[in-house]
Amino acid sequence: MKEKVMFQTNVPVTAALAYPDGMKVEGRYGDQVMYSLIDERVMCVPPIVRDKLVELGIRQNDPFSICKAEQRDGNRRSIQWTVKRIPPEQPSTSDDVHAGLPSPLVASAAPGVTVPGNGNGKPNGKTAGELNGSHVAHASLRSALAASIDAAIEAEHYATEHGLSVRFGSEDLRAMALSLFIQTARNGGVQ
């Protein structure tokens, strides 16, 4: 039996459909649509998610992100499903990765001083304090990605020692890093 995707509240999941159409099934809370994914898992989602997949034009093998987000309105809580297309990865160089990021010299300007540019000649109107905040978020995201890579390497070695073959791809690493980054932000680590 295929592994079923378990959606945790406010934790995005990256997926790609193995087949363009889902199958209507009866779920615990009413009608559901079951999709087979290219990584041999299945996901069961409410019909509203199917509608969003169709609206976005998500087809077989197209990567997308899906999140079961909790919304609050006063004391009321509700669930809103968000679906986003993931653009295809573009090859990048080290310079591309750092383009547009604040340099340490710019980020260390006096608090309250508006920084005139963002590295590409266009004004950004951000203060040095805001840039320091984005620099902290950048460092936290980089740290989460490094931790994800380290954990994946350890897990692959552990699996190999036990006669199993486990390989993590870039999307797996991205999903792990985002989960760590979100948890760090929830715990007050990123402002």
N, C-alpha and C positions, 0 to 999 in steps of 0.2 A: 504494500500500500504506500502511496506517495505521501511525503511529508506535507502537512497542511500549514500554510502561513498563518501564524497567530498575530493579529494586529494589536500592538500595545498602544494605549492612548498617547497621542502626541509624539509618536516615534515613527518617522517616515520609513517606508520599505521600498527598496528598488526592485523592479521586476521587469520581465518582458514576456509577452504571450507566446506560447508554443503554437497556438491555433488562433485564428482571428475571432472566433465566436466562442462564447461561453455556453454552459448548459444550465437551464433553469432547474433548481433543486429546492426542496423544502428544508429550511433551516430552523433552528431553535426559535428564532424570532420572526418567522414568516418566510416569504419567498427570498431566495438567494440566487446568485449566478456564480457557477463554479467555472474557473478558468484553469487550464493547465499552463504551467510556466516553463520556459526553456531550461530552467535549472532542475527539472524533474519534480518540482513542488506543485501544489494546487492551492488556489485561494478561493474562498467563498466570500462574496461581497453582496451588499444590497443592490437592487436594480438601479439605484441612482448612480452608482459607480460605473455600471455598464453604460449608462447614458453619457457620463462624462468621458469615458474612453472613446465612445463613438463621436462625441462632439469634438474631441481633440484629434480625431483621425488616427488613433493608436492602432497599428496593425501588428501582425505577427512579427516578432523579433524586434519591435521598436521598444527601446528602454523608456520606462516611466517611473515616477515616484508616486506612491500612494500613502496617505496618512489619515488615520482615524483621529481627528482633532476634537478635543473637548471645548465647547463654547459655553461661556457663562453669561447670563443675563440676569443680574441681581442674584437671587437665590436659586434660579433655575439653571440646570445644566443640560446641555444637549450635545449630540455628536454631529459633526459635519465632516464629510469625507472630502478630502482634497486630492486631486490627481493632477500631476504636472508632467509634461513631456520632458525627457532628458535629451538635450541636444547631443548629437554625435561628438565624440571626443576629437578635438583638433590636436595635431602634433604641436608641441610647444618646446621652446628652448628655455633655458634658465632665465634669459633676459625677459621673455614673454611672461613668465610666471611672476616676476617682480615688477613688471611695468605697472605704473599707476599706484604702487604702494608708497606710503610716505617714507622718505629717507630719514635716518636717525637725526640728521641735521635739521630738517624741516620740522619733525615731530618734537624737537626739543626747544622750539621757539617759546617765547614768554607766554604764560597763560593769558588768554583774552585777546592775543594778537591774531588777527585774521591772516591766514596763510593765503597768498595771492594765487597760487597755481597748484595743479595736481600732478605735475610731471609731464603733461602733454600740451602745455601752453594755454589751457583753458582755466578760467578762474573757478574755484570751488567754494569760496566763501566760508570755509570751515576754520574754526579756531584751533590753535595748537592743542588745547585740551581735548577737543573732539578727535583730532588725529591721534593723540596719545591713546585714547580709548579704542580707536580702530586698530592701532598697533598692538595693543594688549589682546584684542580679539583675534588678530592675525596670529600672534604668538600662541594663543590658546588653541586655535585650530591646527596650527602646525604641530603643536605638542600632541594633540589628539591623534593626528594622522601618524606621527612617529610611533606613538603607543600602539596604534592599530597594526602597523607594520610589524613591530616587535612581537605583538601577541600572535599574529598570523604565522610568523616564522616559527615561534615556539610551538604552536599548535600543529604545524606541518611536520616538524621534527618529532613531536610526540606521536603523531599518527604513524609516521614511518617506523618508529621504534616498536609499534604494536602491529606492524604488518598491514597498515592501511595507507591508501593514497589520498591525501587531502590537499587541494590546491586552492588558494584564494586568488580571485581576480581583482582587478582595479575597482569594480563596482562593489565587491565585498568590502574592500578596504575603505572605500568612501563611505559606505553605510555604517561601518564600525566607527570610523572617525566622527561622523556626524552625531551618532548616538552618544559618544563620549563627550563631544563638544556641547551638545544640548544638556546633558546631565551636569556638566561643569557649570554651565550658565544658570541652570536651575538652582544649583547649590551656591550661587553668588560668586562664582569664580570669574565671570566675565561681566563687565559693566557696560 
